[in-house]
């Protein structure tokens, strides 16, 4: 039922969320400040 509200048509796998967290904790995200990042398959866009 929840997946029907997500444009990608499925819920995230735990490793997909972990990858977002790892990215934000890495040096690759060192210039990212003051933004909201949604890892929700596009649900916020609706």
Secondary structure, DSSP 8 states (H G I E B T S, - for coil): -GGGGSTTSS---HHHHHHHHHHHHSGGGTT--S-----STTGGG-
